[in-house]
Every structure is written in structure tokens, then in C-alpha cells.
Amino acid sequence: MTKEFTPDPVLNAPIDKAFVEDKYEDKYVPLKKEVFVKAGDMMSDKGYEEAYLGDTIRFKMKRDKKRFWAGDNISDYVSEEDKAKLIDEATEAFELVLDRLLIDRENDPNSKGTARRLAKMYFNEIMAGRYEPAPDATAFPNDSEDRYEGMLVVRSELRSMCSHHHQPVTGVAYIGIIAAQKLIGLSKYTRIAQWCARRGTLQEELCNDIAREIEKATGAKDLGVYIQAVHGCCENRGIMAHSSLTQTTVLKGAFNTDGNTKKEFFDNIKLQQEFAPR
Ligand SMILES: [Zn+2]
């Protein structure tokens, strides 16, 4: 007895009736954000796979010709939610570094969580100034009859990291300005300096960065930044110099052109150092 033939509604559908019926199309919603796909996986049987978020962000910065050196702030490209994902991705990469260093991170109890600790430390602490927007420095007017016209010198303790060796840089910045039309809270000088420092830096660059950001926040054209710091890369490796100190100075406006202003700035630094030896 022949079984009665029941046509398959899909396989035997007339050609002009599309394979995907309307009701299936409803299930696909348009993507809200750009999705990047790993080039190598396009043809694989794993199908499309979302790329590393880190690669996606790097792609966008390259596309926009945005510089992303170790000392650059890239907070416009990294959101708070992105950070958790980026820490996961960096953890994976640090695990590989530990493996390549032949450290048994599976059994050594002290090395078990090290990859994640490193990833978190880079994003949230030693390089936080790359991923966080500038500290909010509310400016107060300094334009009344009895406005302050003198010099202001703030001592800011710094923790940074050299971008060559990722070794700690520890020091103090002295920031001096002749007050302009606005003033910022005293703690803001240090917040700005630390925001610039918490990146991979060179001391020379750091000195310039702090000067530029202080100028931006205060509007002061007459300013000086003096940094003295010890570098882990000179102390812990290489020349193993235990008492080497690096000094850098940036002087702008009257600090550069007027001998008295310059002298007052360095006299203030000496007084500060007597008050709080480094
Ligand atoms: Zn170094």
C-alpha cells in the first residue's frame, strides 16, 4: 500500500514563495550598535562571532585618527560598562603572558588570580587616567576689586608609570600659577596632576601634560610645573641607581620671561621642601 504523499510546506513550496516567511522575519530586530566581526571567522562553521571589544575600540580610534599612546586619554571611546568587558579580555591576555613565563597559575595559590588582579590594576589604578574623563574642576571667579593677583604654588604627590618598562615613577609636582580671572579649588590641582600621571608616561611629557591641563582649567597664562621623581626603571633594573632623581621643569609666560617670577617660584619650592621633605 502506498503511503499518501504529503508535500513538505517548505521544501515543496512554490519558488516565488520565499523560504523565509514573514513570521520568521519578525524575529530579527535591527542591531542598535555597530557590530564588528573577526575577519578570520567569517567563513568558519562557528558562524559570525563578535570581535574583542578592545579590537573594536582600537579600530574606531584608528578610523577617527585618534592617537592612543600610553599617555593619551581615551575616555571618549571607553564607557564605564566597556571597562568590565575590557578587564575580562585583558585577564585572558595576562593569563597567556603568565603561561609564557612558565608560571603555574593553576596550582600556585599566589598566582591563581594574578592575571585578573593585573588587568584590574591597569584599568582602575595605574592607568586609570587614560580611561577616566578629566576631573571636574569648577572654576570660581577671581575678577572683583580685591582679586588675588599673587602666585599660588601647590605641591602634588604623584604616582606614575614609565611607558618604556611599566615600572613605577614616584615623585612630587610643584604647580605654580599667577592667578588669572578664575580660580579652581586647591585639591583640583592635585587631582588634575594625578589624572595626567596615572598613565604610561615619560616625565618630560608628564610635565607638559600637567602644564597644559592646568592652563585649560585655570585660564592662567603664567605658570610653572616642576617635577622631581624617582624611576623604578633606573632603580630596579638597568643601572640599579638607588638615589637618582629626575627633575623636569616647564615654565610659561612670566615664569619664563621674568627673572623675579621665576625666582619666586623656585624659592616657594624650597620653602615647600623644608616644610615637607620628599
Ligand atoms: Zn623606564
py3Dmol code that shows the C-alpha trace and the ligand (Angstrom):
import py3Dmol

protein = """\
ATOM      1  CA  MET A   1       0.000   0.000   0.000  1.00  0.00           C
ATOM      2  CA  THR A   2       1.465   3.346  -0.956  1.00  0.00           C
ATOM      3  CA  LYS A   3       1.741   5.988   1.681  1.00  0.00           C
ATOM      4  CA  GLU A   4      -0.071   9.112   0.726  1.00  0.00           C
ATOM      5  CA  PHE A   5       2.379  11.877  -0.246  1.00  0.00           C
ATOM      6  CA  THR A   6       2.183  14.912   1.954  1.00  0.00           C
ATOM      7  CA  PRO A   7       4.145  17.817   0.450  1.00  0.00           C
ATOM      8  CA  ASP A   8       6.594  19.473   2.812  1.00  0.00           C
ATOM      9  CA  PRO A   9       5.341  23.044   3.239  1.00  0.00           C
ATOM     10  CA  VAL A  10       8.845  24.434   2.966  1.00  0.00           C
ATOM     11  CA  LEU A  11      10.682  22.121   0.566  1.00  0.00           C
ATOM     12  CA  ASN A  12       7.784  21.884  -1.819  1.00  0.00           C
ATOM     13  CA  ALA A  13       6.705  25.466  -1.627  1.00  0.00           C
ATOM     14  CA  PRO A  14       6.454  27.263  -4.944  1.00  0.00           C
ATOM     15  CA  ILE A  15       9.676  29.058  -5.853  1.00  0.00           C
ATOM     16  CA  ASP A  16       8.130  32.503  -5.760  1.00  0.00           C
ATOM     17  CA  LYS A  17       7.195  31.935  -2.123  1.00  0.00           C
ATOM     18  CA  ALA A  18      10.293  32.902  -0.235  1.00  0.00           C
ATOM     19  CA  PHE A  19      11.914  30.346   2.054  1.00  0.00           C
ATOM     20  CA  VAL A  20      11.752  32.723   4.986  1.00  0.00           C
ATOM     21  CA  GLU A  21       8.188  33.503   5.701  1.00  0.00           C
ATOM     22  CA  ASP A  22       7.039  36.778   7.152  1.00  0.00           C
ATOM     23  CA  LYS A  23       6.579  35.353  10.631  1.00  0.00           C
ATOM     24  CA  TYR A  24      10.287  34.449  10.793  1.00  0.00           C
ATOM     25  CA  GLU A  25      11.412  37.881   9.727  1.00  0.00           C
ATOM     26  CA  ASP A  26       9.661  39.351  12.732  1.00  0.00           C
ATOM     27  CA  LYS A  27      12.171  37.612  14.975  1.00  0.00           C
ATOM     28  CA  TYR A  28      15.064  39.614  13.621  1.00  0.00           C
ATOM     29  CA  VAL A  29      15.424  43.019  15.166  1.00  0.00           C
ATOM     30  CA  PRO A  30      17.884  45.544  13.829  1.00  0.00           C
ATOM     31  CA  LEU A  31      21.109  45.898  15.841  1.00  0.00           C
ATOM     32  CA  LYS A  32      21.392  49.097  17.779  1.00  0.00           C
ATOM     33  CA  LYS A  33      25.167  49.380  17.683  1.00  0.00           C
ATOM     34  CA  GLU A  34      27.898  48.664  15.176  1.00  0.00           C
ATOM     35  CA  VAL A  35      28.973  45.031  15.313  1.00  0.00           C
ATOM     36  CA  PHE A  36      32.496  44.092  14.313  1.00  0.00           C
ATOM     37  CA  VAL A  37      33.294  40.582  13.210  1.00  0.00           C
ATOM     38  CA  LYS A  38      36.666  38.849  13.402  1.00  0.00           C
ATOM     39  CA  ALA A  39      37.832  38.653   9.808  1.00  0.00           C
ATOM     40  CA  GLY A  40      39.142  35.087  10.115  1.00  0.00           C
ATOM     41  CA  ASP A  41      35.876  33.716  11.439  1.00  0.00           C
ATOM     42  CA  MET A  42      33.634  34.897   8.638  1.00  0.00           C
ATOM     43  CA  MET A  43      33.823  31.574   6.825  1.00  0.00           C
ATOM     44  CA  SER A  44      34.216  29.243   9.795  1.00  0.00           C
ATOM     45  CA  ASP A  45      31.494  26.860  10.963  1.00  0.00           C
ATOM     46  CA  LYS A  46      31.283  28.821  14.217  1.00  0.00           C
ATOM     47  CA  GLY A  47      29.442  31.396  12.191  1.00  0.00           C
ATOM     48  CA  TYR A  48      29.748  35.079  12.936  1.00  0.00           C
ATOM     49  CA  GLU A  49      31.461  35.902  16.182  1.00  0.00           C
ATOM     50  CA  GLU A  50      31.689  39.277  17.817  1.00  0.00           C
ATOM     51  CA  ALA A  51      35.258  40.610  17.908  1.00  0.00           C
ATOM     52  CA  TYR A  52      37.139  41.523  21.067  1.00  0.00           C
ATOM     53  CA  LEU A  53      35.783  44.800  22.362  1.00  0.00           C
ATOM     54  CA  GLY A  54      39.382  46.009  22.656  1.00  0.00           C
ATOM     55  CA  ASP A  55      39.892  45.415  18.917  1.00  0.00           C
ATOM     56  CA  THR A  56      36.636  47.184  18.103  1.00  0.00           C
ATOM     57  CA  ILE A  57      37.662  50.235  20.123  1.00  0.00           C
ATOM     58  CA  ARG A  58      41.123  50.261  18.539  1.00  0.00           C
ATOM     59  CA  PHE A  59      39.509  50.083  15.103  1.00  0.00           C
ATOM     60  CA  LYS A  60      37.300  53.081  15.875  1.00  0.00           C
ATOM     61  CA  MET A  61      40.231  55.143  17.165  1.00  0.00           C
ATOM     62  CA  LYS A  62      42.279  54.337  14.052  1.00  0.00           C
ATOM     63  CA  ARG A  63      39.311  55.222  11.855  1.00  0.00           C
ATOM     64  CA  ASP A  64      38.952  58.563  13.656  1.00  0.00           C
ATOM     65  CA  LYS A  65      42.738  59.133  13.618  1.00  0.00           C
ATOM     66  CA  LYS A  66      42.590  59.382  17.411  1.00  0.00           C
ATOM     67  CA  ARG A  67      46.005  58.870  18.972  1.00  0.00           C
ATOM     68  CA  PHE A  68      46.048  56.201  21.698  1.00  0.00           C
ATOM     69  CA  TRP A  69      49.576  56.186  23.054  1.00  0.00           C
ATOM     70  CA  ALA A  70      50.183  55.080  26.652  1.00  0.00           C
ATOM     71  CA  GLY A  71      49.981  58.658  27.883  1.00  0.00           C
ATOM     72  CA  ASP A  72      46.830  59.621  25.964  1.00  0.00           C
ATOM     73  CA  ASN A  73      43.379  59.913  27.470  1.00  0.00           C
ATOM     74  CA  ILE A  74      40.865  57.794  25.521  1.00  0.00           C
ATOM     75  CA  SER A  75      37.841  58.203  27.778  1.00  0.00           C
ATOM     76  CA  ASP A  76      35.678  59.295  24.814  1.00  0.00           C
ATOM     77  CA  TYR A  77      35.989  55.761  23.460  1.00  0.00           C
ATOM     78  CA  VAL A  78      35.672  53.708  26.663  1.00  0.00           C
ATOM     79  CA  SER A  79      32.436  53.717  28.641  1.00  0.00           C
ATOM     80  CA  GLU A  80      32.032  52.540  32.233  1.00  0.00           C
ATOM     81  CA  GLU A  81      30.280  49.349  31.006  1.00  0.00           C
ATOM     82  CA  ASP A  82      33.043  48.725  28.475  1.00  0.00           C
ATOM     83  CA  LYS A  83      35.591  48.589  31.282  1.00  0.00           C
ATOM     84  CA  ALA A  84      34.291  45.318  32.777  1.00  0.00           C
ATOM     85  CA  LYS A  85      34.461  43.645  29.359  1.00  0.00           C
ATOM     86  CA  LEU A  86      37.922  45.088  28.671  1.00  0.00           C
ATOM     87  CA  ILE A  87      39.148  43.799  32.046  1.00  0.00           C
ATOM     88  CA  ASP A  88      37.876  40.308  31.122  1.00  0.00           C
ATOM     89  CA  GLU A  89      39.724  40.479  27.812  1.00  0.00           C
ATOM     90  CA  ALA A  90      42.937  41.752  29.427  1.00  0.00           C
ATOM     91  CA  THR A  91      42.691  38.965  32.050  1.00  0.00           C
ATOM     92  CA  GLU A  92      42.696  36.417  29.237  1.00  0.00           C
ATOM     93  CA  ALA A  93      45.771  38.080  27.734  1.00  0.00           C
ATOM     94  CA  PHE A  94      47.636  38.261  31.070  1.00  0.00           C
ATOM     95  CA  GLU A  95      46.896  34.554  31.609  1.00  0.00           C
ATOM     96  CA  LEU A  96      48.725  33.886  28.377  1.00  0.00           C
ATOM     97  CA  VAL A  97      51.661  36.055  29.496  1.00  0.00           C
ATOM     98  CA  LEU A  98      51.921  34.063  32.759  1.00  0.00           C
ATOM     99  CA  ASP A  99      51.760  30.819  30.788  1.00  0.00           C
ATOM    100  CA  ARG A 100      54.533  32.022  28.520  1.00  0.00           C
ATOM    101  CA  LEU A 101      56.587  32.956  31.595  1.00  0.00           C
ATOM    102  CA  LEU A 102      56.138  29.318  32.708  1.00  0.00           C
ATOM    103  CA  ILE A 103      54.333  30.249  35.930  1.00  0.00           C
ATOM    104  CA  ASP A 104      51.926  27.571  37.145  1.00  0.00           C
ATOM    105  CA  ARG A 105      48.879  29.771  37.633  1.00  0.00           C
ATOM    106  CA  GLU A 106      46.655  26.694  38.053  1.00  0.00           C
ATOM    107  CA  ASN A 107      48.397  25.326  41.176  1.00  0.00           C
ATOM    108  CA  ASP A 108      50.442  28.177  42.654  1.00  0.00           C
ATOM    109  CA  PRO A 109      47.943  29.727  45.082  1.00  0.00           C
ATOM    110  CA  ASN A 110      49.663  33.112  44.837  1.00  0.00           C
ATOM    111  CA  SER A 111      49.459  33.191  41.055  1.00  0.00           C
ATOM    112  CA  LYS A 112      45.881  31.963  40.704  1.00  0.00           C
ATOM    113  CA  GLY A 113      44.151  35.306  40.488  1.00  0.00           C
ATOM    114  CA  THR A 114      47.144  37.300  39.288  1.00  0.00           C
ATOM    115  CA  ALA A 115      46.004  37.747  35.691  1.00  0.00           C
ATOM    116  CA  ARG A 116      42.737  39.347  36.818  1.00  0.00           C
ATOM    117  CA  ARG A 117      44.464  41.407  39.511  1.00  0.00           C
ATOM    118  CA  LEU A 118      46.837  42.788  36.873  1.00  0.00           C
ATOM    119  CA  ALA A 119      44.011  43.594  34.449  1.00  0.00           C
ATOM    120  CA  LYS A 120      42.015  45.404  37.156  1.00  0.00           C
ATOM    121  CA  MET A 121      45.067  47.258  38.419  1.00  0.00           C
ATOM    122  CA  TYR A 122      45.915  48.574  34.955  1.00  0.00           C
ATOM    123  CA  PHE A 123      42.396  49.791  34.193  1.00  0.00           C
ATOM    124  CA  ASN A 124      41.342  51.032  37.626  1.00  0.00           C
ATOM    125  CA  GLU A 125      44.589  52.196  39.173  1.00  0.00           C
ATOM    126  CA  ILE A 126      47.946  52.639  37.478  1.00  0.00           C
ATOM    127  CA  MET A 127      46.475  53.624  34.098  1.00  0.00           C
ATOM    128  CA  ALA A 128      43.127  54.982  35.283  1.00  0.00           C
ATOM    129  CA  GLY A 129      43.959  58.426  33.855  1.00  0.00           C
ATOM    130  CA  ARG A 130      43.707  57.016  30.325  1.00  0.00           C
ATOM    131  CA  TYR A 131      40.146  55.769  30.732  1.00  0.00           C
ATOM    132  CA  GLU A 132      38.586  58.368  33.045  1.00  0.00           C
ATOM    133  CA  PRO A 133      37.425  61.784  31.837  1.00  0.00           C
ATOM    134  CA  ALA A 134      39.140  64.884  33.233  1.00  0.00           C
ATOM    135  CA  PRO A 135      38.339  65.627  36.877  1.00  0.00           C
ATOM    136  CA  ASP A 136      35.576  68.143  37.245  1.00  0.00           C
ATOM    137  CA  ALA A 137      37.302  71.388  38.288  1.00  0.00           C
ATOM    138  CA  THR A 138      34.676  74.024  38.957  1.00  0.00           C
ATOM    139  CA  ALA A 139      36.173  77.476  38.486  1.00  0.00           C
ATOM    140  CA  PHE A 140      35.346  80.405  40.774  1.00  0.00           C
ATOM    141  CA  PRO A 141      35.544  83.987  39.509  1.00  0.00           C
ATOM    142  CA  ASN A 142      38.591  85.990  40.527  1.00  0.00           C
ATOM    143  CA  ASP A 143      37.660  89.298  38.951  1.00  0.00           C
ATOM    144  CA  SER A 144      36.462  91.537  41.786  1.00  0.00           C
ATOM    145  CA  GLU A 145      38.197  94.694  43.123  1.00  0.00           C
ATOM    146  CA  ASP A 146      40.228  92.740  45.650  1.00  0.00           C
ATOM    147  CA  ARG A 147      41.056  89.843  43.373  1.00  0.00           C
ATOM    148  CA  TYR A 148      44.061  87.698  44.257  1.00  0.00           C
ATOM    149  CA  GLU A 149      46.929  88.615  41.977  1.00  0.00           C
ATOM    150  CA  GLY A 150      49.766  86.757  43.652  1.00  0.00           C
ATOM    151  CA  MET A 151      51.499  83.483  42.957  1.00  0.00           C
ATOM    152  CA  LEU A 152      49.960  80.201  44.025  1.00  0.00           C
ATOM    153  CA  VAL A 153      52.140  77.118  44.439  1.00  0.00           C
ATOM    154  CA  VAL A 154      50.624  73.704  45.072  1.00  0.00           C
ATOM    155  CA  ARG A 155      52.584  70.579  45.918  1.00  0.00           C
ATOM    156  CA  SER A 156      51.078  67.415  44.429  1.00  0.00           C
ATOM    157  CA  GLU A 157      52.262  63.914  45.142  1.00  0.00           C
ATOM    158  CA  LEU A 158      52.464  61.791  42.036  1.00  0.00           C
ATOM    159  CA  ARG A 159      52.344  58.110  41.224  1.00  0.00           C
ATOM    160  CA  SER A 160      53.009  57.271  37.616  1.00  0.00           C
ATOM    161  CA  MET A 161      54.451  54.531  35.463  1.00  0.00           C
ATOM    162  CA  CYS A 162      57.072  54.764  32.733  1.00  0.00           C
ATOM    163  CA  SER A 163      55.734  53.694  29.377  1.00  0.00           C
ATOM    164  CA  HIS A 164      59.048  52.074  28.423  1.00  0.00           C
ATOM    165  CA  HIS A 165      59.254  49.492  31.223  1.00  0.00           C
ATOM    166  CA  HIS A 166      55.923  49.789  33.089  1.00  0.00           C
ATOM    167  CA  GLN A 167      57.917  50.476  36.241  1.00  0.00           C
ATOM    168  CA  PRO A 168      56.653  52.854  38.935  1.00  0.00           C
ATOM    169  CA  VAL A 169      57.540  56.541  38.909  1.00  0.00           C
ATOM    170  CA  THR A 170      57.153  58.218  42.301  1.00  0.00           C
ATOM    171  CA  GLY A 171      57.545  61.881  42.919  1.00  0.00           C
ATOM    172  CA  VAL A 172      56.207  65.326  43.590  1.00  0.00           C
ATOM    173  CA  ALA A 173      54.989  68.042  41.244  1.00  0.00           C
ATOM    174  CA  TYR A 174      55.052  71.707  42.201  1.00  0.00           C
ATOM    175  CA  ILE A 175      52.495  73.656  40.239  1.00  0.00           C
ATOM    176  CA  GLY A 176      52.723  77.439  40.268  1.00  0.00           C
ATOM    177  CA  ILE A 177      50.418  79.981  38.662  1.00  0.00           C
ATOM    178  CA  ILE A 178      49.815  83.695  38.756  1.00  0.00           C
ATOM    179  CA  ALA A 179      46.071  83.785  39.381  1.00  0.00           C
ATOM    180  CA  ALA A 180      44.032  84.738  36.304  1.00  0.00           C
ATOM    181  CA  GLN A 181      40.316  85.623  36.017  1.00  0.00           C
ATOM    182  CA  LYS A 182      39.235  82.382  37.644  1.00  0.00           C
ATOM    183  CA  LEU A 183      40.433  80.075  40.399  1.00  0.00           C
ATOM    184  CA  ILE A 184      39.884  76.374  40.963  1.00  0.00           C
ATOM    185  CA  GLY A 185      39.693  74.524  44.288  1.00  0.00           C
ATOM    186  CA  LEU A 186      43.117  73.738  45.746  1.00  0.00           C
ATOM    187  CA  SER A 187      42.607  69.970  45.674  1.00  0.00           C
ATOM    188  CA  LYS A 188      41.861  70.184  41.941  1.00  0.00           C
ATOM    189  CA  TYR A 189      45.474  70.950  41.080  1.00  0.00           C
ATOM    190  CA  THR A 190      46.480  67.616  42.562  1.00  0.00           C
ATOM    191  CA  ARG A 191      43.518  65.791  41.017  1.00  0.00           C
ATOM    192  CA  ILE A 192      44.468  67.103  37.574  1.00  0.00           C
ATOM    193  CA  ALA A 193      48.157  66.244  38.120  1.00  0.00           C
ATOM    194  CA  GLN A 194      47.290  62.711  39.247  1.00  0.00           C
ATOM    195  CA  TRP A 195      44.866  62.233  36.352  1.00  0.00           C
ATOM    196  CA  CYS A 196      47.754  63.080  33.983  1.00  0.00           C
ATOM    197  CA  ALA A 197      50.182  60.872  35.923  1.00  0.00           C
ATOM    198  CA  ARG A 198      48.069  57.726  36.108  1.00  0.00           C
ATOM    199  CA  ARG A 199      49.023  56.612  32.634  1.00  0.00           C
ATOM    200  CA  GLY A 200      52.110  55.290  30.936  1.00  0.00           C
ATOM    201  CA  THR A 201      54.240  58.420  30.768  1.00  0.00           C
ATOM    202  CA  LEU A 202      57.653  59.925  30.333  1.00  0.00           C
ATOM    203  CA  GLN A 203      58.443  62.528  32.960  1.00  0.00           C
ATOM    204  CA  GLU A 204      59.123  65.148  30.282  1.00  0.00           C
ATOM    205  CA  GLU A 205      55.704  64.515  28.696  1.00  0.00           C
ATOM    206  CA  LEU A 206      54.005  64.423  32.062  1.00  0.00           C
ATOM    207  CA  CYS A 207      55.391  67.846  32.928  1.00  0.00           C
ATOM    208  CA  ASN A 208      53.970  69.255  29.661  1.00  0.00           C
ATOM    209  CA  ASP A 209      50.621  67.476  30.149  1.00  0.00           C
ATOM    210  CA  ILE A 210      50.130  68.888  33.645  1.00  0.00           C
ATOM    211  CA  ALA A 211      51.053  72.408  32.463  1.00  0.00           C
ATOM    212  CA  ARG A 212      48.563  72.182  29.575  1.00  0.00           C
ATOM    213  CA  GLU A 213      45.698  70.862  31.720  1.00  0.00           C
ATOM    214  CA  ILE A 214      46.277  73.423  34.490  1.00  0.00           C
ATOM    215  CA  GLU A 215      46.279  76.180  31.862  1.00  0.00           C
ATOM    216  CA  LYS A 216      42.997  74.810  30.484  1.00  0.00           C
ATOM    217  CA  ALA A 217      41.331  74.624  33.915  1.00  0.00           C
ATOM    218  CA  THR A 218      42.528  77.970  35.318  1.00  0.00           C
ATOM    219  CA  GLY A 219      42.990  80.106  32.218  1.00  0.00           C
ATOM    220  CA  ALA A 220      46.375  81.150  33.663  1.00  0.00           C
ATOM    221  CA  LYS A 221      48.983  82.022  31.042  1.00  0.00           C
ATOM    222  CA  ASP A 222      51.762  82.470  33.596  1.00  0.00           C
ATOM    223  CA  LEU A 223      52.573  79.117  35.066  1.00  0.00           C
ATOM    224  CA  GLY A 224      55.285  76.714  36.006  1.00  0.00           C
ATOM    225  CA  VAL A 225      55.421  72.989  36.686  1.00  0.00           C
ATOM    226  CA  TYR A 226      58.429  71.390  38.356  1.00  0.00           C
ATOM    227  CA  ILE A 227      58.558  67.634  38.915  1.00  0.00           C
ATOM    228  CA  GLN A 228      61.108  65.592  40.782  1.00  0.00           C
ATOM    229  CA  ALA A 229      60.714  61.843  40.709  1.00  0.00           C
ATOM    230  CA  VAL A 230      62.463  58.535  41.137  1.00  0.00           C
ATOM    231  CA  HIS A 231      62.050  55.951  38.421  1.00  0.00           C
ATOM    232  CA  GLY A 232      61.649  52.241  39.075  1.00  0.00           C
ATOM    233  CA  CYS A 233      63.251  51.512  35.744  1.00  0.00           C
ATOM    234  CA  CYS A 234      66.507  53.087  36.964  1.00  0.00           C
ATOM    235  CA  GLU A 235      66.269  51.666  40.496  1.00  0.00           C
ATOM    236  CA  ASN A 236      65.054  48.103  39.976  1.00  0.00           C
ATOM    237  CA  ARG A 237      66.794  47.228  36.754  1.00  0.00           C
ATOM    238  CA  GLY A 238      69.390  48.602  34.323  1.00  0.00           C
ATOM    239  CA  ILE A 239      71.748  50.881  36.206  1.00  0.00           C
ATOM    240  CA  MET A 240      70.172  49.961  39.598  1.00  0.00           C
ATOM    241  CA  ALA A 241      70.618  53.544  40.785  1.00  0.00           C
ATOM    242  CA  HIS A 242      69.110  53.893  44.234  1.00  0.00           C
ATOM    243  CA  SER A 243      69.460  57.600  44.697  1.00  0.00           C
ATOM    244  CA  SER A 244      68.895  59.007  41.239  1.00  0.00           C
ATOM    245  CA  LEU A 245      66.424  61.822  40.984  1.00  0.00           C
ATOM    246  CA  THR A 246      64.997  63.231  37.764  1.00  0.00           C
ATOM    247  CA  GLN A 247      63.915  66.862  37.599  1.00  0.00           C
ATOM    248  CA  THR A 248      61.862  68.452  34.840  1.00  0.00           C
ATOM    249  CA  THR A 249      60.543  71.980  34.529  1.00  0.00           C
ATOM    250  CA  VAL A 250      58.046  73.682  32.241  1.00  0.00           C
ATOM    251  CA  LEU A 251      57.819  77.479  32.511  1.00  0.00           C
ATOM    252  CA  LYS A 252      55.297  79.600  30.645  1.00  0.00           C
ATOM    253  CA  GLY A 253      54.587  83.320  30.397  1.00  0.00           C
ATOM    254  CA  ALA A 254      56.124  85.411  33.189  1.00  0.00           C
ATOM    255  CA  PHE A 255      57.621  82.275  34.774  1.00  0.00           C
ATOM    256  CA  ASN A 256      59.785  82.003  31.696  1.00  0.00           C
ATOM    257  CA  THR A 257      60.427  85.634  30.806  1.00  0.00           C
ATOM    258  CA  ASP A 258      60.564  87.412  34.175  1.00  0.00           C
ATOM    259  CA  GLY A 259      63.522  86.567  36.403  1.00  0.00           C
ATOM    260  CA  ASN A 260      61.756  87.654  39.616  1.00  0.00           C
ATOM    261  CA  THR A 261      58.719  85.442  38.961  1.00  0.00           C
ATOM    262  CA  LYS A 262      60.956  82.511  38.185  1.00  0.00           C
ATOM    263  CA  LYS A 263      62.969  83.067  41.369  1.00  0.00           C
ATOM    264  CA  GLU A 264      59.824  83.392  43.465  1.00  0.00           C
ATOM    265  CA  PHE A 265      58.574  80.069  42.079  1.00  0.00           C
ATOM    266  CA  PHE A 266      61.785  78.203  42.947  1.00  0.00           C
ATOM    267  CA  ASP A 267      62.022  79.930  46.348  1.00  0.00           C
ATOM    268  CA  ASN A 268      58.491  78.722  47.035  1.00  0.00           C
ATOM    269  CA  ILE A 269      59.511  75.194  46.069  1.00  0.00           C
ATOM    270  CA  LYS A 270      62.453  75.328  48.523  1.00  0.00           C
ATOM    271  CA  LEU A 271      60.113  76.507  51.286  1.00  0.00           C
ATOM    272  CA  GLN A 272      57.719  73.679  50.435  1.00  0.00           C
ATOM    273  CA  GLN A 273      60.551  71.163  50.591  1.00  0.00           C
ATOM    274  CA  GLU A 274      61.619  72.441  54.035  1.00  0.00           C
ATOM    275  CA  PHE A 275      58.025  72.064  55.169  1.00  0.00           C
ATOM    276  CA  ALA A 276      57.599  68.569  53.722  1.00  0.00           C
ATOM    277  CA  PRO A 277      60.848  66.870  52.692  1.00  0.00           C
ATOM    278  CA  ARG A 278      60.237  64.404  49.948  1.00  0.00           C
TER     279      ARG A 278
END
"""
ligand_1 = """\
1
ZN
Zn 61.516 53.203 32.076
"""
view = py3Dmol.view(width=600, height=400)
view.addModel(protein, "pdb")
view.setStyle({"model": 0}, {"cartoon": {"style": "trace"}})
view.addModel(ligand_1, "xyz")
view.setStyle({"model": 1}, {"stick": {}})
view.zoomTo()
view.show()
